[in-house]
Amino acid sequence: MNKKTGFLIAIIMFLLSVNIFAQEIKSIKLPLPDTRGGKPLMQALKERKSSREFSNKLLSPQVISDLLWAAAGVNRVESKGRTAPSAMNVQEIDIYVATHSGLYLYDPFKNSLELIVAEDIREVTGTQSFVKEAPINLIFVADFLRTEELEGNKESIAACDTGFISQNVYLYCASSGLSTVVRGWFDKKELSRAMKLKPGQKIILTQTVGYPK
């Protein structure tokens, strides 16, 4: 085998390895959530607050796992029960996670992040300047295709169910020394396009999470 052939084989092997790596990062398996830590509930409630100044320090995979589990993770495996309630347990609210490396969808049953958009869309998640600096912006999206059996005002129900999840995030952050703020100030059309949402999906709220600045 001459040098030219060897060089071409090396290039092909490199391209194959890049392709395999790209496929692998489409799904990020999170570490098991650590449910033993944190402050007592009454202390977390005492320290719960909104903050609008964030460090750009990245959150570790463990912290992200704990955060998302607290938000709406599976806490009863047998019945697939979640840490946040929902009307008739339809669990119509999905949690999207906007980071510097892309937009991900949280899968609570696999405890993983599924890549949706391979680019940084944090700046589009809100009109405040801090959203593009904070390590994580959560986007709570209602899938109304799951609510066909519900009676009453489905948008009000989705708003209530989002509120349960958002408050779980607040309590986790208060318990773990993180900063957070829930936000309704964003361009819904622009963000929906950036997230590539489907008909029947609607953004309810966004919430920024990070370390204090």
LINNOR-V701185 format. One record per residue. N is the residue number from 0. RES is the residue in three letters. D_FIRST is the distance of its C-alpha to the first C-alpha in whole Angstrom. Layout:
BEGIN
n=[N	N]
res=[RES	RES]
d_first=[D_FIRST	D_FIRST]
END
This chain:
BEGIN
n=[0	1	2	3	4	5	6	7	8	9	10	11	12	13	14	15	16	17	18	19	20	21	22	23	24	25	26	27	28	29	30	31	32	33	34	35	36	37	38	39	40	41	42	43	44	45	46	47	48	49	50	51	52	53	54	55	56	57	58	59	60	61	62	63	64	65	66	67	68	69	70	71	72	73	74	75	76	77	78	79	80	81	82	83	84	85	86	87	88	89	90	91	92	93	94	95	96	97	98	99	100	101	102	103	104	105	106	107	108	109	110	111	112	113	114	115	116	117	118	119	120	121	122	123	124	125	126	127	128	129	130	131	132	133	134	135	136	137	138	139	140	141	142	143	144	145	146	147	148	149	150	151	152	153	154	155	156	157	158	159	160	161	162	163	164	165	166	167	168	169	170	171	172	173	174	175	176	177	178	179	180	181	182	183	184	185	186	187	188	189	190	191	192	193	194	195	196	197	198	199	200	201	202	203	204	205	206	207	208	209	210	211	212]
res=[MET	ASN	LYS	LYS	THR	GLY	PHE	LEU	ILE	ALA	ILE	ILE	MET	PHE	LEU	LEU	SER	VAL	ASN	ILE	PHE	ALA	GLN	GLU	ILE	LYS	SER	ILE	LYS	LEU	PRO	LEU	PRO	ASP	THR	ARG	GLY	GLY	LYS	PRO	LEU	MET	GLN	ALA	LEU	LYS	GLU	ARG	LYS	SER	SER	ARG	GLU	PHE	SER	ASN	LYS	LEU	LEU	SER	PRO	GLN	VAL	ILE	SER	ASP	LEU	LEU	TRP	ALA	ALA	ALA	GLY	VAL	ASN	ARG	VAL	GLU	SER	LYS	GLY	ARG	THR	ALA	PRO	SER	ALA	MET	ASN	VAL	GLN	GLU	ILE	ASP	ILE	TYR	VAL	ALA	THR	HIS	SER	GLY	LEU	TYR	LEU	TYR	ASP	PRO	PHE	LYS	ASN	SER	LEU	GLU	LEU	ILE	VAL	ALA	GLU	ASP	ILE	ARG	GLU	VAL	THR	GLY	THR	GLN	SER	PHE	VAL	LYS	GLU	ALA	PRO	ILE	ASN	LEU	ILE	PHE	VAL	ALA	ASP	PHE	LEU	ARG	THR	GLU	GLU	LEU	GLU	GLY	ASN	LYS	GLU	SER	ILE	ALA	ALA	CYS	ASP	THR	GLY	PHE	ILE	SER	GLN	ASN	VAL	TYR	LEU	TYR	CYS	ALA	SER	SER	GLY	LEU	SER	THR	VAL	VAL	ARG	GLY	TRP	PHE	ASP	LYS	LYS	GLU	LEU	SER	ARG	ALA	MET	LYS	LEU	LYS	PRO	GLY	GLN	LYS	ILE	ILE	LEU	THR	GLN	THR	VAL	GLY	TYR	PRO	LYS]
d_first=[0	4	7	8	6	7	10	11	10	12	15	15	16	18	20	21	22	24	25	26	28	30	31	32	34	36	38	39	41	44	45	48	51	54	57	59	59	61	65	68	68	71	70	67	70	71	68	67	67	65	63	61	60	56	54	50	49	47	48	46	45	48	50	49	49	53	54	53	54	57	57	57	55	56	58	59	56	58	60	57	60	59	60	62	64	64	67	67	63	62	59	59	58	54	53	50	49	48	45	43	40	42	44	44	47	48	48	51	50	46	47	44	44	42	41	43	42	39	41	44	47	49	51	52	54	57	59	59	57	56	54	51	51	52	49	50	52	53	54	56	56	58	57	60	59	59	63	64	67	68	72	73	71	68	67	69	68	64	66	67	64	62	65	65	61	61	64	62	59	62	63	60	59	63	62	59	60	58	59	59	61	62	62	63	62	59	58	58	57	54	53	53	51	48	48	48	51	52	55	58	56	58	58	61	60	58	58	56	55	54	55	58	58]
END
